[in-house]
Amino acid sequence: MLENIVEDVAVNLLRSAVIELPQDVKKAIQLAYQEEKSEAGKTQLKAILDNVELAERTCSPICQDTGVIIFYVKAGAQAKDLDNVEKALQNATKKATMDIPLRPNAIDPFTQKNTGDNTGRFIPFVHWEIVPGDDIEIMVMPKGGGSENVSALGMLNPSEGLAGLKKFVIDAVIKAGPMPCPPTIMGIGVGGGADISMKLAKVALLRPLDQTNPNPDLAKLEQELYKAANMTGIGPMGLGGRFTVLGVKIEYAHRHPASYPAAVVFQCWAARRAAARIHCDGTVEYLTHKVR
Ligand code: SF4
């Protein structure tokens, strides 16, 4: 049954994501360690790499904050039993919380009561995209609170254009300082509306660091913002150095003539994500990790 397959796959994805960073992120941290000139920054990057290695060796989460669980589902229009997927993802989250274990991070904002199993109203949050075919692709992003807390949304002045956007992004980096556990990955969402730009900023974080933006102008802008963010000198864990960010990723939508929404979402060095594809015959292909 699809429900059982989805549940097993989602538990595996959660386990892989919280224990082992994706290859592109690991490589970027290793490269930053080799190139970092600041002694304090280098020490922090070494501690991060040791932590990553220890987590893999002991099958333990790389950070005590295992985040709020977000799933991105690309569902083939011809896939069957899609109405069971959300339930399976809820069950997987509860099971993973017990088994891995994950820190219970789902709190009622009014009663302050923790549900204890990482599920609750709209949590885990499931983003849906309908695509051609009959496969189901699931990506999980356990999103840490420290980096989430410095997210920024700006309704910019359209007349300031690109210059206004660049200023907004770099101001957000400076304001965030050490809070998002740098070196971070910055997701930038532009256009649409306030909610759309925020969503696009987080979606941008799903693109691997070694995948260049297919739009050459945006690829250039990502590089420019990457260099500018690293000129702030905030450095690894905010202790100074060249590596404040590991990468910048931009997504956009067209905008209303009178609005220029822009959003920045930070992903800490513990940039966790894992993905798998479930084929219509029930076979599973893991896309980011070797499943343990
Ligand atoms: S921001 Fe990331 S690295 Fe820092 S405590 Fe939260 S999850 Fe861990």
Residues whose N, C-alpha, C, O or C-beta is under 5 A from the ligand:
A	BS01	SF4	C63 D65 G144 G145 G146 S147 M179 P180 C181 C268 A270
